[in-house]
Amino acid sequence: MTTALISKESVSLPQKGSYIRRVILSCMIGNALEWYDFALYGYFATTIGKLFFPQFSTFASLMATFGIFAAGFIMRPLGGVLFGHIGDKIGRKDALLLSIYLMAIPTALIGLLPTYVQIGWFAPLFLTFIRLAQGLSMGGEFTGSMIFVVEHAKTNNRGQYGSWVVFSVLIGVLIGSAVATSTCYFLSEEQLINWGWRIPFLVSIIGGFIGSVMRRTVDEPQQFKEAKARHKEHSTPIVELFKSHYKMIFYVITIELTLSIGFYLIVTFINSFLTSLLNFSKVASLMLTTTGMIGMGVAILLSGWLSDKVGRKAVLIPSALAFTFFAYPLFMALEGGFTSALLAQVSLAFILGSFFAPIPATLVELFPLTVRYSGLSISHSLSMAIFGGSAPLIATYLIKITENNASPALYLGGASFIGAITLSFMKDRFKEALI
């Protein structure tokens, strides 16, 4: 079956053909690459801090490293505007192809960068430019993937199919964790500092090539193709978005508080937290986070399926409240030794996975077709830029001023409570056709 011969029935009944599997896989590969890179940066934050910044103190280097991490998020809203316009006006597929190129090439370049000892302040400057380019790509990749998959799905399996996009985030993080763990395990500390840390970044170019090839084999969603044929796309989607749907942007940002803060604390910040502040070894820390991701994967598979049965709100609200009540004691348990930390990390990751899985279907169902890519990309990027990118920095600062290693959990719990309240007012469209 070629993409030119894909019928409306074959697209709207994805479980009966191989085409939808190709759609999902094409989005999963590219999306996994995006998160593989971001996971690597978090896992090697301490190493990068030593190599790319002058050594005043461990805390200062870590703050500078996460500062550049946050700087990449500044570009995400701009990426949301760029890819949102391309996705709504030109095509979902074109936006997804561009985003994977813009991530794969800069990721490989990180593995080639000279260090501070070699070129001085040009090292962190070049690193910043690369993170900014990747941030631009992130403005359209994840949201584009969720739109592309959910628009291909039937009404009764949008949550399940959309959860595979979330699962690809997990795959990227797990592969990053596995590669980082292997690198740390098989190389000495000297080898890791001298050249070993570069290998995981360089090999990412392989995933970029495979993902781009896969995305060329799929077609636009049927709903979007029909709208294009009738010339129903808006000439300037962003104008329509802010004219008629601006309230929805604020709504999505508030709903995503749990996700944006939770993800970058539990997945990215936690590794440096365990090694730099709780004195776990690199291998032990990566083992804890990898095991936690397995628990998150189980939650994703269950939660996405469940949201198609009982509704998005019935899954999202309890998950957000779980962080409100249990984040602080679980962060406290991270200090209780390896077994205690393992159980705490798995629990935190399981709650996050339960909240994360229904998000693609939930957000796609909120926006109309003509501004869906722009609305999702801009609102999601703003949420991640304001709250996600700053989360590791804020967490590090909270620990510094309170001298309480569990203080970031209060930030996560409070944000999740606000998100749960907002979700209670949301109209659940899980049984309705896409607008």
ChimeraX attribute file (.defattr): number of C-alpha atoms within 10 A of each C-alpha:
attribute: neighborCount
match mode: 1-to-1
recipient: residues
	/A:1	9
	/A:2	9
	/A:3	12
	/A:4	8
	/A:5	8
	/A:6	14
	/A:7	11
	/A:8	13
	/A:9	10
	/A:10	17
	/A:11	23
	/A:12	18
	/A:13	14
	/A:14	18
	/A:15	14
	/A:16	11
	/A:17	12
	/A:18	12
	/A:19	22
	/A:20	21
	/A:21	14
	/A:22	15
	/A:23	22
	/A:24	23
	/A:25	19
	/A:26	23
	/A:27	28
	/A:28	26
	/A:29	24
	/A:30	32
	/A:31	32
	/A:32	27
	/A:33	28
	/A:34	30
	/A:35	23
	/A:36	27
	/A:37	25
	/A:38	23
	/A:39	26
	/A:40	22
	/A:41	22
	/A:42	24
	/A:43	27
	/A:44	18
	/A:45	23
	/A:46	22
	/A:47	18
	/A:48	21
	/A:49	22
	/A:50	19
	/A:51	20
	/A:52	26
	/A:53	20
	/A:54	14
	/A:55	12
	/A:56	9
	/A:57	10
	/A:58	14
	/A:59	17
	/A:60	13
	/A:61	22
	/A:62	22
	/A:63	20
	/A:64	19
	/A:65	27
	/A:66	24
	/A:67	16
	/A:68	19
	/A:69	24
	/A:70	25
	/A:71	19
	/A:72	23
	/A:73	29
	/A:74	22
	/A:75	22
	/A:76	30
	/A:77	26
	/A:78	21
	/A:79	26
	/A:80	31
	/A:81	24
	/A:82	20
	/A:83	32
	/A:84	30
	/A:85	26
	/A:86	21
	/A:87	28
	/A:88	25
	/A:89	20
	/A:90	14
	/A:91	20
	/A:92	24
	/A:93	21
	/A:94	15
	/A:95	23
	/A:96	29
	/A:97	20
	/A:98	16
	/A:99	26
	/A:100	27
	/A:101	18
	/A:102	20
	/A:103	28
	/A:104	27
	/A:105	18
	/A:106	23
	/A:107	28
	/A:108	22
	/A:109	16
	/A:110	20
	/A:111	18
	/A:112	14
	/A:113	17
	/A:114	17
	/A:115	20
	/A:116	18
	/A:117	12
	/A:118	12
	/A:119	12
	/A:120	14
	/A:121	14
	/A:122	15
	/A:123	18
	/A:124	23
	/A:125	14
	/A:126	17
	/A:127	21
	/A:128	19
	/A:129	15
	/A:130	22
	/A:131	26
	/A:132	22
	/A:133	20
	/A:134	28
	/A:135	29
	/A:136	27
	/A:137	29
	/A:138	32
	/A:139	32
	/A:140	35
	/A:141	27
	/A:142	29
	/A:143	29
	/A:144	27
	/A:145	27
	/A:146	28
	/A:147	27
	/A:148	26
	/A:149	27
	/A:150	28
	/A:151	25
	/A:152	26
	/A:153	23
	/A:154	17
	/A:155	18
	/A:156	16
	/A:157	22
	/A:158	27
	/A:159	29
	/A:160	25
	/A:161	30
	/A:162	29
	/A:163	29
	/A:164	25
	/A:165	29
	/A:166	26
	/A:167	25
	/A:168	25
	/A:169	23
	/A:170	26
	/A:171	23
	/A:172	24
	/A:173	27
	/A:174	24
	/A:175	20
	/A:176	28
	/A:177	24
	/A:178	15
	/A:179	18
	/A:180	22
	/A:181	19
	/A:182	14
	/A:183	19
	/A:184	19
	/A:185	13
	/A:186	11
	/A:187	14
	/A:188	12
	/A:189	11
	/A:190	9
	/A:191	13
	/A:192	17
	/A:193	15
	/A:194	12
	/A:195	12
	/A:196	18
	/A:197	21
	/A:198	19
	/A:199	17
	/A:200	22
	/A:201	22
	/A:202	18
	/A:203	14
	/A:204	22
	/A:205	20
	/A:206	12
	/A:207	18
	/A:208	26
	/A:209	16
	/A:210	13
	/A:211	25
	/A:212	21
	/A:213	13
	/A:214	18
	/A:215	22
	/A:216	14
	/A:217	14
	/A:218	19
	/A:219	19
	/A:220	18
	/A:221	22
	/A:222	18
	/A:223	16
	/A:224	21
	/A:225	14
	/A:226	14
	/A:227	13
	/A:228	17
	/A:229	9
	/A:230	9
	/A:231	10
	/A:232	14
	/A:233	18
	/A:234	17
	/A:235	13
	/A:236	13
	/A:237	23
	/A:238	23
	/A:239	14
	/A:240	16
	/A:241	22
	/A:242	14
	/A:243	10
	/A:244	11
	/A:245	17
	/A:246	15
	/A:247	11
	/A:248	18
	/A:249	20
	/A:250	15
	/A:251	17
	/A:252	23
	/A:253	23
	/A:254	23
	/A:255	28
	/A:256	30
	/A:257	25
	/A:258	31
	/A:259	26
	/A:260	27
	/A:261	27
	/A:262	32
	/A:263	22
	/A:264	22
	/A:265	24
	/A:266	21
	/A:267	23
	/A:268	22
	/A:269	22
	/A:270	22
	/A:271	27
	/A:272	24
	/A:273	21
	/A:274	21
	/A:275	18
	/A:276	16
	/A:277	15
	/A:278	15
	/A:279	13
	/A:280	19
	/A:281	12
	/A:282	20
	/A:283	15
	/A:284	17
	/A:285	23
	/A:286	26
	/A:287	17
	/A:288	23
	/A:289	26
	/A:290	24
	/A:291	18
	/A:292	23
	/A:293	26
	/A:294	18
	/A:295	20
	/A:296	25
	/A:297	25
	/A:298	15
	/A:299	21
	/A:300	27
	/A:301	20
	/A:302	15
	/A:303	25
	/A:304	32
	/A:305	21
	/A:306	20
	/A:307	27
	/A:308	21
	/A:309	16
	/A:310	12
	/A:311	19
	/A:312	26
	/A:313	22
	/A:314	15
	/A:315	20
	/A:316	26
	/A:317	20
	/A:318	15
	/A:319	22
	/A:320	32
	/A:321	21
	/A:322	18
	/A:323	25
	/A:324	22
	/A:325	16
	/A:326	17
	/A:327	27
	/A:328	18
	/A:329	12
	/A:330	21
	/A:331	21
	/A:332	17
	/A:333	19
	/A:334	22
	/A:335	18
	/A:336	13
	/A:337	11
	/A:338	15
	/A:339	12
	/A:340	14
	/A:341	21
	/A:342	22
	/A:343	17
	/A:344	24
	/A:345	26
	/A:346	22
	/A:347	18
	/A:348	25
	/A:349	26
	/A:350	22
	/A:351	23
	/A:352	27
	/A:353	30
	/A:354	26
	/A:355	28
	/A:356	28
	/A:357	33
	/A:358	29
	/A:359	24
	/A:360	27
	/A:361	30
	/A:362	25
	/A:363	22
	/A:364	26
	/A:365	24
	/A:366	21
	/A:367	20
	/A:368	14
	/A:369	22
	/A:370	24
	/A:371	26
	/A:372	25
	/A:373	32
	/A:374	31
	/A:375	33
	/A:376	30
	/A:377	32
	/A:378	29
	/A:379	26
	/A:380	27
	/A:381	32
	/A:382	26
	/A:383	26
	/A:384	28
	/A:385	23
	/A:386	19
	/A:387	24
	/A:388	25
	/A:389	27
	/A:390	22
	/A:391	26
	/A:392	28
	/A:393	20
	/A:394	18
	/A:395	23
	/A:396	21
	/A:397	16
	/A:398	18
	/A:399	15
	/A:400	13
	/A:401	9
	/A:402	10
	/A:403	10
	/A:404	11
	/A:405	19
	/A:406	21
	/A:407	21
	/A:408	23
	/A:409	24
	/A:410	19
	/A:411	20
	/A:412	25
	/A:413	23
	/A:414	18
	/A:415	24
	/A:416	29
	/A:417	21
	/A:418	18
	/A:419	24
	/A:420	23
	/A:421	15
	/A:422	16
	/A:423	22
	/A:424	14
	/A:425	10
	/A:426	14
	/A:427	12
	/A:428	16
	/A:429	18
	/A:430	22
	/A:431	15
	/A:432	10
	/A:433	10
	/A:434	18
	/A:435	13
